[in-house]
Structures are given as C-alpha cells and as structure tokens.
Amino acid sequence: MSTMNTVGRPTAPNAVDHDYKHPTLTGGRGLLQDEHLIFESDGWGKTGVDLPEPKTDGSDLGDLVRKDPIGLPGLSEPETMRHYVRLSQKNHAIDLAIYPLGSCTMKHNPRLNEKIARLPGFSDIHPLQPTSTVQGALELMDTLAHWLKTLTGMPAVALSPKAGAHGELCGLMAIRAAHEASGQHEKRRKVLVPTSAHGTNPATAAFVGYTVVEVAQTEDGRVDVADLAAKLGDDVAAIMVTNPNTCGLFERDILEISRLTHEAGAYFYCDGANFNAIVGRVRPGDLGVDAMHINLHKTFSTPHGGGGPGAGPVVLSEALAPFAPAPWVVHDADGYRLVEREEDEAAQAFGRLCAFQGQMGMYTRALSYMMSHGSDGLRQVAEDAVLNANYIKARLQDLMSAAFPDGPCMHEALFDDEWLKGTDVTTLDFAKAMIDEGFHPMTMYFPLVVHGAMLIEPTETESKQELDRFIEAMRALATAALETKDGAGNVERFKGAPFHAPLRRLDETRAARSPVLRWTAPEGSNRAAV
C-alpha cells in the first residue's frame, strides 16, 4: 500500500522512518554525494599542475626558506571541480526552491543583471582611474541616484554604503552632523527605536554613541504613538522606524509619527529594508522621512551577500543633504565628476564611509532591474510581494495561528506558536521538519515581540504554482504536528528531523558557543594543521 505525498506522487508508507534507519556505506544519500573537507582528501604529495623546475635554489632567501610542508592538499582538476560542486549541492539556494526567510527578502536574481554587470567597462575598471576614462560608469551611478531619489521622493542620495546596517550608520552620522552643526548634539543623546524595528537599528544607534530608548508597540503590532509622544523631547536626536515593520505591517500612523518627531526637533530615520513592499506605491519623502537606507538586494534584486560587499544607498531629506558622505557624482558642462574633497562642494560632509565610490557591481545590477521593469513594473513588484504574502497567510491561518490576524499583511506573513500549544512540537522542530520536505525554514523566533515567531516572506518573484507547493507542504506538516496533541501523531518526525539532510540535527547552542574553526591533522599525520 502506498500513500500520496504533497505533490501527488506515490510514496512508500513510513518512508521517513525507513530512510534514516538504513545508512549507506558511502555516506551518500541517493544521488547526493558525501563530501569531506578538502584537507581530508588523499591528495597530499601530489599536484594537479605541472610546473617547471625552479632555476634557483632559494639560497638567497636565507632563513625565509620554507622548512615544513605547505599544508595544502594537491588535487587534480576533476577532483577539485567535483569537490566544490558537491559542496554546492549541500546548500539551499534561491535557484532550487522558494527561500521563505522573513525580513531578508531572498528573491530571484535575474540573469540579465549578471550579464550587464560583466560588461567590459563595468567589470574591469579601477577606482583610481582618471574620471575621464570612466564617464560611462559615473553616468550609471548618476542615473541610479536619479531613480532612487525619484522613487523615494528625496532630494539627495549617498550611494557608497555597502549594506543595510552600513546605511543605518550613514543616516545616523548625517543626523549627528546636522545636530553638531546646530549646536544641539551634546543635548540630543537619545534615539527612540520601536520594538518592531530591525535588530540592527538599536545596535547602530549605540555604535554611533547614542542611548537607545525603546518605544512600545500596540496589540496590533504597530508603534504606540502615545508612548512615542511621551518619550520625545529636546534630548532626542532621532527615531528609527521600520516601515513596513518587521511584523509585516504598514505603520498606519506614520504621518503622525513624523509630525511629532519634527515638532520635537528630532529627525526621522526610516529603515527601508522592506521598501519592496511599497516601491512605486508610496514615496517615503512624502511621509516626512529624513533618511532611509535601501537594501539593493531586497528591493532591486542584487545578490544577497553575493560573495562580497552589497549596497545600501541612503536617501536624505533637504535638511540632511548637506551632510551626506563623500563622494557623490556631479554632472556639469565638463561631463561627470566626483565630489570628494572638503575644499569642493563637500565642505559639510561628515566624511567617507568607504575608501572609494561603493560597489559598482551592485549599481549595475540594480539599475538593470529598474530599467527592465520600468515604473509600472516596479509598482507591480510591490503589489505582487503583498499579494503573495497575503495568499500564504490566507491559506495557512486555519491551521497555524497568525500573530496579527485582523486585516491584511504587507510583504511577509507572521505566525506565532499558539497553535502548537498542547503538542510535543516546537517552532524549531517544525522548521527542522521543513528541511526534510526540501524547503529552507522560515525566519524563526523573530521578531522577538511574537512568541515562537515564524516569519514567512515569499517575495514577489514566486509563482502561484511554487507558492502552492510550499503551502501544501506546510499544511501537511502542520496537520502532522497537530496530531501529536492526542498522542496519535509521529512526534519523532519532528524531534529527530532533519532525516534527509546531509547532516542530522546539530547541537545549535554548542555550535554557536564552541565552534570548531580549525582543522587538525590526525595524530601521526605529516599534514599541517589548518
């Protein structure tokens, strides 16, 4: 007898139990190869390339001549290729399936963007080249800046920040410079941060030297305006509000928040990490925002991390624009140039955030995304992101408890663990079981204001077919978890998960507190430790 799995294909009964009780001799799982560290390979004492014999004996190096083995294994080209391909198969990726991390916006990266980023003139330029030789790159930066200002309704933008938190730093340093210029910095030493803000917000404020004061949230997951008004005063430098916030909700009192903040003489910093939920629909400048960073990976599809620096441009209001960090691009009769020195137009700039102009590879990708979508397409980005999140919420909330059930959400659906009460399953157990179904878990236990939080963000790039596949798997798991209330369900399916992953469940506390970061050669081996 067989049953049907979530995608309608027959599976053997108790397939989960059978699989992990019969380990393979090779360590592989079906067609998924087992792979050890490269230092555990048998390639010591050989090399994958032929090099000519050196013409000198190294005697001129004195005591710098190497006396011990170099400590690197030797692999042939096929061995090297297979090693890294096998490692890549152990990673979940957006190119494999939906990546439902809430708050992180793991979306498809169009290959068109990658093609543009690799064009000669973008990929092979150097930041120290004369500006006359990089006019095209400067024009691209200027065009990107124009559209970021247009989409946000803000008069100025700093392109150089390399990530969201770096952008937060930029915004708060501009705010600090403005208060210093007006002689109020010594008095204004507090930054107000709601409990629903991104976790980096209070960390950044503290890093800049401010005292962080928490603002409460209402029962429906938004900023408590009364608490905000009570804490605003002439000692407050700024507020930091994430909108839409980390609960996946739009701050409906955002205009009142802005008004109260400015009346108190403070600046309004908006965390723009979730701009993809409102791009083309709402301009933050119209909401009274003074500074906002834009994660290009979240809204404009650049790689999330990308193996190197990202980009988190910061748009600034008229009041903060003079304090923007250098450099920035200016277009005049002589072409495009960079404003970099204090004796130029950057007299009030608070300084620099990085050595050069920022991450050109991310600029090209983001502008490619903008230009290929157009204004109507970018508006649809927001509409689809919100539609997809609400579809997930609607399809799951009969089994799983929505943290804020009343009304629609924005770009992400937030569930708590109320529905798991009385079962033997925790949020962590449920997430581990998702791995066995081939899905990366959603964001867990965040935001902290929701107990046992499960934060799901499908993004705008997922089709209904893929969403349905994910939803059916979630519903099957939720049903199985609820069956453990009466003891009839298979608790081990959750407590022992994942069974099908290359590695079983780790001791996560020990892994975080005592990570093994150094490979040690076996005793008696002539291999060097790494």
N, C-alpha and C positions, 0 to 999 in steps of 0.2 A: 504494500500500500504506500502511496506517496501523497504528499500534500503540495499545495501551490505556494510559491514564495511571493514576495510583494510585487514582482514584475510579471507574474503569471506563468513562470516556468516551473515544472515539477521538481521537487527536491525530496530526497530521502528523509523519512522521519528521524528526528533526533540527530540531524546532520551535525549540529554544533557539538553534541556530546561525543560523537564518533571521532570527529576530526582531531581534537587535541589529545585523545587517549591513545592515538597511534602515531607517534612522531616518526619522521622519515630518517633514514640512515644518513642522508647527506645534509640534513638541516634545512633543505629546500622545502617549499610548500607548493606543490604542483609545478607550475612553470616559473614561480618566483624563486630565483636562486638565492642561496645563502651566501653571504659575503663577510669576510673578516676585515679587520683593519689592514691597511696596506703594509704596515710594519710587521704584520703576522704572516705575510706571504713567504713563499720559499725562494724568492728571487734574490737572496743575498749571495754575493760572489759572482754575479753576472751583470751584464749591462744590456740595455735594449738598443744601444747605438754603437757604432764603430768610430773611434776617434784615433787620429794619427798619434804615433808615439811623440811625446814632447821632445823638443830639440835641446832643452836644457835640463839639468838635474835638480834644479831648485836650490842649489847650494847658496845662491845669493840671497835667499830668504832668511838665512840664519836660523834663529830659534823659532821662527814662524812656520817652519815646515810641519805639516800635519803628522802626528805620530800614531794616532788611533784611527780606527775605521770611521768613515764619514757618517755612518748611521742612517744611510738611505738605502732602501731595497732597490734592486735592479729588476725592471720588468720590461718585457717586450711590448711592442705597440699593441698587439691584440690583447695581451694581459692588462695593460693599462686602460685601454678602451673598455673592456668588459668590467673592470673594477668600478669605474665611475658610472657606467650605465646601470650596473647592479645597485649601486648606492642610490642612484636617482630613482629607481623603482621603489625604494623604501619610503620616499617622500610623497605625501599627498600634494596635489598641485591643482591649480585652477584649470589647467588643461585636461585634467582627469574627470573632475566632477565638481558639483557645487561646493563652495568653500564658505560655510554659513557663519563665519565669525562675526558676531555683532560688534559694532563700533569700529571695525577695522576695514570694512568695505573691500573685500577681496573679489575684485571683478576681472573680467576678461581684458587682456591687453592686446588690442588689435595689431595684427602683423604689419599693417600699413605703417603704424607708428615706428616699428622697428626698422622698416626699410628706409624711412625718412631719416631716422637717427644715424644710419650708417652711410648716408651720402657723403662723398668727399666734400670737404668744406665745412662739415659739421663734426665728423668723427675724427678728423686728423689735424685739427687746428690746435694751437698752443696759446695759453692765456697771456703769454708775454709777447705775442706777435704785435707789430705796429697796427693800430686801428685801421689804417688804410688798406691792410690786407685781409681784414675780417669784417668788411662792411656788411656782407650778407648775414653773418651771424648776429651782428649788432641790430640789423634790421629785424631779424626774427625775434630777438629779445624785446625790441621796441613794440613790435606787433603783438606779442604775447602780453606785454604790460598793458597795452591799449585795451585788449579784450578782457583782461582781468578787471581793469577799472570799470569798463562798460558793464560787465555782468554784475558787479557789486555796487555800482553807483558811488564809487570812491574816487577822489582826485589823484591819489598817489599810490605807488606800489613799490615795495622792496623785493627784488627777485632773489637776492642772494641766500636767504635762509635755506638750509638743506633738509629740513624735516619739520613736522608739526611742532614739536617741542622747541626746536630752534626758532621757529616762527613766533611762538609764545614769548621766548626770550627777547626777540626783536621788538615785538609790540610793547612789552613792559619796559624795555630800555628806552624806547621812544617816549613812553609816558613819563618815565623818571626824568628824562632830559627836559621834557616840557615843564615839569614841576620845578626842576632846578632853575630853568630859565626865568620862571616867575617868582622864584624865591620861596616856594612852598614845600620843597622836598623834605626838609627837616621836620616839618609838621605833619606831612601826609605820609605815614609809615605803614598803613594798613591796606590790604587788598581783600575784598569780600569775594568768596567763592561758594556757590551753591553746592549742596551735597550731590546734585545730579550732574556736576561738571565732570569733564575728563580728569583722570587722576593726575595727569601731568600738570594741570593748572596750578594747584597749590604748591607743587614741587618747584615749578618755575618761579612763582612769586617769592617763595622762600629763598631761592637761589639768587634772585636779584636783591635780596635784603629786606623784603617786606615781611610784616607779620600777617599771617593768614587768619582770617575770621570766617567761620563757616556760616552760611545762610541756610536756613531750614527750607524744606520743601513741603508742599501741601499733600493731602492724601491722594490727589490725582496726579502726583508726580511732577509738579512744576514749582518754580520759585515761589516761595512765600513772600509776597510783596510787602506785607505788613512787617515781617521780620527784617526784610531788607531795609525798609524805611527807618526802622528803629536803630539799625546799625550804621546807617550812613551819617557822616558828619565831616567836620573840617579836618579830621585826621585820616580820612580815607583817600587813597591815591586813585584807586580804580576798582571796578568789579570785573569779574571774569565769568561770563555766562556762555555755556554751550547751547547753541540753538540751530536746529533741533537738538534737544538734550540727549543725554546718554540713556534715558529711559525710552527713547524713540518718540518723543513728544515735542510738538512745537510750543514754545513759550507764548501763550496767548496774550500775556500782559507785557510783551516785550516793549511796546511804546511807553508804557507807564514806568517800566524799569529804567528805560533810557532817560525819561524826563526827571525822575527822582535822582538819578546819578549825576546828571549835569547840573541840576539845581544845587547839589551838594559840592560842586566844584571838582568832581572826580571824572575820570574817563571811563568809557565803556569798551572793554575788551571782549570781543566775541570769539569763541573757539569755533572756527569754521570747518572743523573736521567733517561735519555732516552736511556740507554745502551741496552735495549731490542730491539731497532731498528737496532742495528749493531752488537750484540753479535754473535760471530762465523764468522763474515764477516770482521770486522775491529778491529785491536788492537790499543787502544789509545796510548800505548807506542811508536808505530811506527809513530804516528802523532806528537811526541815531547812533550806529556803531562808529567808534573812533578808530579801532584797529581790529583786524581779523586775519588770521592766517588761513591759507587754503592749501590743504594737502593735495598736491597734484595727483598722487596715486589714488586718492579717494574719489575725487570728482572727475579728473581728466585722464584717467586710465594709464598713468605711467606705472611701471612695475613697483610693487610694494616691497621696498628694500632694493630690489634689483641688483643685488651683489655689490652695491656701492652707495654713495650718497643719493638721497632722494631730493625733493624740493618742496619747500613750504613757504611760498611767497606771502608777504603780508601787505594787505591794503590798508591805507591810512587816511584819516579824515583831514580836512583842511587845517585843523588845529595841530595835528601831529606831523603833517607832511614835511615841514622844515627840518625835522629831527631824524628823518629816515637815514638809515646807514648807507654809506658809500659802498660800491659805486652804483650809479644809475646811468641809463642811456639818454642822450640828448640828440635830437635831430635838428640841424640848422643848415645854413647855406653851404657849409663845408662838408655836409654828409652826417654820418653818425659818429658820435664820440662818447667817451665815458667821463662822467664827472667823478673824480676820485680824490682830489686834494682839498684841504681846508681853505686854501687860498682861492679856490674856484667857488662854484656855487654851493659847495658842501660845508660852508662855514659853521652851520648849526648841527650838522650830522653828529650823532652820538659816537660815531666811529665806524669800524668794519666788523662784520660777523665772520668773514672767511677771507682767505688770502687773495682770492681773485673774484670772479664775477658770478659764481654759482655753478650749477650743474647743467651744462649745455645739453647733455643727452636727455634730460627730463624736459627741458624747454621745448626741444624739437618734437618730442612725443606728445606733450600736452597741446601744443599748437596744432599739430596734425589732427588730433582728436577734435579740437574745436572747429577747425576748418572743414573737416569731413562731415561734421554733424550740422553745422550752421545754427542759427538762432532757434529755429523750430525744432531741430534735433536735440539741442541741449535742453530745451523745455521738456521734451519728451523723456529725457534722461530722468528728470525729477519725477515726472508723472509715473513712469514705469517702476522706478525704485519704490515709490509709495504704494503703488498698486500691488507689486509683488509681495511686499511685507504684509499688507493687509490681507492678501489672499492666504498667506501662511497662517496668520492669526485666526482668520475665519475658519480655516479647515482643521485647526488643531485645538481651538479653545473649548470644544465639547469634551475633550479628553484631558487636556492639560490646562491648568489654571493661568489665565492671563493676569499679569501683575496689575494692569490697569485696563479692565475690561470695557469701560464705558468709552464709546467713541472710537474713531479710527486712530491708528498709529501713523508714524511718518515712514522712515526708511527701514525700521527694524521692529520686529515683534518681540516683546519681552514677556517671559513666563516665569513664575516662581515655583517653589516646590510644595505648595499647599496640596496639590493633587496627589503627591506621593506620601502624604501622611497616612500611617497605618500600614504601609507596605514595608518591605525589607530593602527597598531600593533608594539610593541617594542620587542627587544630581550627578555626582562623579560616576557612580555605577552606570547610570543611564548613558552618559557621554561615552564611557568605555565600550558599551554595547553598540553604540553607533559606529565605532571603528570596524566592528565585525560586519556591519552592513555596507561597508565601503565608503562611509562618509566621515569627513573630518568633524569633530564635535563643534558645537556652537560655543560661544564665549560663556564660561561658567562662573558663577559666584560674582558677577559684575554686571551692573553696578551694585555697590555694597549696600545701597538703601533697600534692596529687594532680597529677601532671604532665599537662598538656594537658586539664585537667578540663572535663567537660561536665555541668553540674548542671541537672537537669530536675525541675520541680515542677508537676504537673498541677493541684493543689488539689482540693478536694472538690466543686467546682461543675461539673466537666466530666463529661459523659455518656460512656457506653461508645462510642457512635457517634462522638463527636468525638475521643475517645482513639484509636479505630481509624483514623480519618482521618489523624491526626497520626503514628501508629505506621507506617502503610503508607508514608507519605511518607519517614519516617526510614529505613525498611528499604530503600526504593528508592534513596535517596541513599547509604546505607551500602554496598549492593551495587555501585553505580557507583563508589564510592571504592575498594573492594577490587579492582575490575577493573583499576585503574591499576597494580597490582603487576607485571603481566606486559606492560604497555605497550599492552594492547588497549583500555583504557578511555579515556574522553574527559577528559583532565586539565584542558583549558581550561574545561570545565563548572564546575569548582571554582575554578581560579585566576582566571578572569575574572568570576566571579559577584560581585554580582548583575547579571543582564542585564535583568530585567523591572522593576526598581525605578525610581522617578522619577529617581534619580541612580545612577551607577555607583559602583564601589568607590572610597572615599576613601583618601588617604594619612593614615592614622589618627594616626601619630606626629606628622606635621606639623600636623594639625588640632588635636591636643592641645597642642602646644608653641607654635604660632604661629596661634592662632585669629584670624579676621577678625571683629571685633566692631563695626565701624563702617562704615556705607555711605558711600561717597564719590561725590559727583556727578561725572558725566563732565566732562572738561575743556571749558570754554566754556559750560557749562550755567549757568543762573541759579538752579538749585535749590541749596538749602543742604545741606551735608553733615549726616548724622545719626549 
